[in-house]
Amino acid sequence: MMKILVLGAGGQLGGELCRQLDKAAVGWRRADLDLERLHDIVPRVLDLRPDAVINAAAYTQVDRAEDEAERCWRINAHAVEALAEVCQRLECRFLHVSTDYVFGDDPRDAPRPFQETDAPNPRGEYARSKLAGELAARKCERHVVIRTCGLYARPEAKPRKGRNFVDTMRCLGETHSTLRVVQDQVCTPSYVPHVAEAMAYLLNSGATGTYHVVNIGHTNWYEFACEIFQRAGRDVSVVPITTAEYGARAPRPRFSVLDTTKYQQLGGPALPPWRQGLIEYFQEAAFNESART
Ligand SMILES: NC(=O)c1ccc[n+]([C@@H]2O[C@H](COP(=O)([O-])OP(=O)(O)OC[C@H]3O[C@@H](n4cnc5c(N)ncnc54)[C@H](OP(=O)(O)O)[C@@H]3O)[C@@H](O)[C@H]2O)c1
């Protein structure tokens, strides 16, 4: 049986990959290997001798990264360099997860979804460190860089504020009757099980290179919040605001939609429309709820 090392096993995507890859997965959390300890990476992975490495671990706190740049770069860029080096030495496949944020703002007048070949233009420490991570991952010949966007994992027993946008909205919806949500950022919220399924296919297909893997279509955070409350059956009044009014610490791209044609042409599992992801999330939440009562 294949031995696939999944880094970030305690996170949204890493956890789901471990679930889907089942017995083939060796899931490591930060406690198993702290990616900040750069000198530990090569010997620890050499010791395990995996057939493939999937790096779903990352410093993901976009705003805090502005104040913790060094730490962010160590995890998102320098650790990836060590992972690519050890994968090259083992001649194993290296799947590394990146982000739509590498594109930043689209300089074109009429933006269209970004293709893998479009020039990156990251803004902010998180985005720049993730682009550096992509460049590092490509030093391994058998690399796959997967860019994704707006992840939300299967529901847990109770939604947790800060885990992802859907969980955060559900938590806030319990205590607020009105919420202000940004309307001028277009993106594709993506359901983690769909992304993980596509990644498992990429792993087994032998593909190499860069692939965009997100649900199909696009929306904005305001519309997405409205859809969440409708499906959650919550009567929350959602007020659209601008990015400037919200005033986040790190810059956010205004049109951050990824073109998935390259992935789709491989003929793997279809990427469902983004609304389908939300439907499945709430179906699972309802199932969990009924199993508890
Ligand atoms: N979330 C999104 O909306 C989004 C969008 C686009 C791209 N991405 C990319 O997708 C990937 C997965 O994201 P996610 O949402 O699954 O992230 P997540 O839930 O925040 O999980 C990230 C994992 O990385 C681990 N980690 C952080 N620092 C570490 C360290 N020093 N050593 C070892 N492990 C460390 C964390 O462990 P602890 O739990 O112990 O801290 C956590 O389990 C990332 O590469 C991210 O950049 C995410």
Ligand as a Chemical Component Dictionary entry (heavy atoms), coordinates in Angstrom:
data_LIG
# 
_chem_comp.id                   LIG 
_chem_comp.type                 NON-POLYMER 
_chem_comp.pdbx_formal_charge   0 
_chem_comp.three_letter_code    LIG 
# 
loop_
_chem_comp_atom.comp_id 
_chem_comp_atom.atom_id 
_chem_comp_atom.alt_atom_id 
_chem_comp_atom.type_symbol 
_chem_comp_atom.charge 
_chem_comp_atom.model_Cartn_x 
_chem_comp_atom.model_Cartn_y 
_chem_comp_atom.model_Cartn_z 
_chem_comp_atom.pdbx_ordinal 
LIG N1  N1  N 0  -8.629 28.393 4.276  1  
LIG C1  C1  C 0  -8.775 28.957 3.074  2  
LIG O1  O1  O 0  -9.776 29.616 2.805  3  
LIG C2  C2  C 0  -7.711 28.794 2.034  4  
LIG C3  C3  C 0  -7.859 29.437 0.802  5  
LIG C4  C4  C 0  -6.883 29.255 -0.176 6  
LIG C5  C5  C 0  -5.792 28.450 0.078  7  
LIG N2  N2  N 1  -5.663 27.858 1.289  8  
LIG C6  C6  C 0  -4.504 27.021 1.531  9  
LIG O2  O2  O 0  -4.962 25.712 1.763  10 
LIG C7  C7  C 0  -4.111 25.025 2.672  11 
LIG C8  C8  C 0  -4.929 24.409 3.778  12 
LIG O3  O3  O 0  -5.670 25.419 4.425  13 
LIG P1  P1  P 0  -6.653 25.085 5.640  14 
LIG O4  O4  O 0  -7.803 26.007 5.534  15 
LIG O5  O5  O -1 -6.876 23.613 5.727  16 
LIG O6  O6  O 0  -5.750 25.578 6.844  17 
LIG P2  P2  P 0  -5.918 25.317 8.401  18 
LIG O7  O7  O 0  -7.213 24.686 8.719  19 
LIG O8  O8  O 0  -5.525 26.594 9.052  20 
LIG O9  O9  O 0  -4.785 24.224 8.661  21 
LIG C9  C9  C 0  -3.444 24.543 8.540  22 
LIG C10 C10 C 0  -2.694 23.544 9.351  23 
LIG O10 O10 O 0  -1.299 23.894 9.304  24 
LIG C11 C11 C 0  -0.743 23.569 10.540 25 
LIG N3  N3  N 0  0.439  24.327 10.846 26 
LIG C12 C12 C 0  0.552  25.661 11.016 27 
LIG N4  N4  N 0  1.808  25.962 11.404 28 
LIG C13 C13 C 0  2.487  24.787 11.472 29 
LIG C14 C14 C 0  3.802  24.433 11.825 30 
LIG N5  N5  N 0  4.695  25.343 12.219 31 
LIG N6  N6  N 0  4.159  23.137 11.782 32 
LIG C15 C15 C 0  3.273  22.200 11.412 33 
LIG N7  N7  N 0  1.995  22.457 11.085 34 
LIG C16 C16 C 0  1.611  23.745 11.110 35 
LIG C17 C17 C 0  -1.820 23.916 11.556 36 
LIG O11 O11 O 0  -1.582 23.183 12.726 37 
LIG P3  P3  P 0  -2.184 23.697 14.129 38 
LIG O12 O12 O 0  -3.636 23.359 14.036 39 
LIG O13 O13 O 0  -1.432 22.896 15.107 40 
LIG O14 O14 O 0  -1.916 25.157 14.191 41 
LIG C18 C18 C 0  -3.087 23.518 10.834 42 
LIG O15 O15 O 0  -3.511 22.228 11.183 43 
LIG C19 C19 C 0  -3.074 26.059 3.099  44 
LIG O16 O16 O 0  -1.929 25.897 2.301  45 
LIG C20 C20 C 0  -3.712 27.390 2.773  46 
LIG O17 O17 O 0  -2.739 28.379 2.501  47 
LIG C21 C21 C 0  -6.601 28.000 2.268  48 
# 
loop_
_chem_comp_bond.comp_id 
_chem_comp_bond.atom_id_1 
_chem_comp_bond.atom_id_2 
_chem_comp_bond.value_order 
_chem_comp_bond.pdbx_ordinal 
LIG N1  C1  SING 1  
LIG C1  O1  DOUB 2  
LIG C1  C2  SING 3  
LIG C2  C3  SING 4  
LIG C2  C21 DOUB 5  
LIG C3  C4  DOUB 6  
LIG C4  C5  SING 7  
LIG C5  N2  DOUB 8  
LIG N2  C6  SING 9  
LIG N2  C21 SING 10 
LIG C6  O2  SING 11 
LIG C6  C20 SING 12 
LIG O2  C7  SING 13 
LIG C7  C8  SING 14 
LIG C7  C19 SING 15 
LIG C8  O3  SING 16 
LIG O3  P1  SING 17 
LIG P1  O4  DOUB 18 
LIG P1  O5  SING 19 
LIG P1  O6  SING 20 
LIG O6  P2  SING 21 
LIG P2  O7  DOUB 22 
LIG P2  O8  SING 23 
LIG P2  O9  SING 24 
LIG O9  C9  SING 25 
LIG C9  C10 SING 26 
LIG C10 O10 SING 27 
LIG C10 C18 SING 28 
LIG O10 C11 SING 29 
LIG C11 N3  SING 30 
LIG C11 C17 SING 31 
LIG N3  C12 SING 32 
LIG N3  C16 SING 33 
LIG C12 N4  DOUB 34 
LIG N4  C13 SING 35 
LIG C13 C14 SING 36 
LIG C13 C16 DOUB 37 
LIG C14 N5  SING 38 
LIG C14 N6  DOUB 39 
LIG N6  C15 SING 40 
LIG C15 N7  DOUB 41 
LIG N7  C16 SING 42 
LIG C17 O11 SING 43 
LIG C17 C18 SING 44 
LIG O11 P3  SING 45 
LIG P3  O12 DOUB 46 
LIG P3  O13 SING 47 
LIG P3  O14 SING 48 
LIG C18 O15 SING 49 
LIG C19 O16 SING 50 
LIG C19 C20 SING 51 
LIG C20 O17 SING 52 
# 
